[in-house]
Amino acid sequence: MVTRLIHPRKKGQGLELRAYKELIADGWLVEKVKYPGKWAKRVDMYGMFDILALKKIEGITHHKYVQIKANRKPKLRGFRDWKEQYADDRISVEIWVWHDRSRTGFEKFVL
């Protein structure tokens, strides 16, 4: 078996693209955090989200804030605190975790 090493930034970009396509296919309007350049550090939305998605359901706009991770979920306290302070019924805070070995899709945690 050949193990291929991938740079963490490229791996993250690939996972974000995979999530982006999945949300688009489900009818969401999606915006990803932009990568400013080769040497600049990327900053997530509100310091914690990679993707913001919008979808109108029964005339009401719903928002989905998504953090993409590989292989392990982050500590949820900061996400829960953000949701309690800013979110309502129309806003979903989610963590999507891709497990390299299973390749069955994202494991989704909805807070």
Rosetta blueprint (number, residue, H / E / L):
1 M L
2 V L
3 T L
4 R L
5 L L
6 I L
7 H L
8 P H
9 R H
10 K H
11 K H
12 G H
13 Q H
14 G H
15 L H
16 E H
17 L H
18 R H
19 A H
20 Y H
21 K H
22 E H
23 L H
24 I H
25 A H
26 D L
27 G L
28 W L
29 L E
30 V E
31 E E
32 K E
33 V L
34 K L
35 Y L
36 P L
37 G L
38 K L
39 W L
40 A L
41 K L
42 R L
43 V L
44 D L
45 M E
46 Y L
47 G L
48 M L
49 F E
50 D L
51 I E
52 L E
53 A E
54 L E
55 K E
56 K E
57 I E
58 E L
59 G L
60 I E
61 T E
62 H E
63 H E
64 K E
65 Y E
66 V E
67 Q E
68 I E
69 K E
70 A E
71 N L
72 R L
73 K L
74 P L
75 K L
76 L L
77 R H
78 G H
79 F H
80 R H
81 D H
82 W H
83 K H
84 E H
85 Q H
86 Y H
87 A L
88 D L
89 D L
90 R L
91 I E
92 S E
93 V E
94 E E
95 I E
96 W E
97 V E
98 W E
99 H L
100 D L
101 R L
102 S L
103 R L
104 T L
105 G L
106 F E
107 E E
108 K E
109 F E
110 V E
111 L L
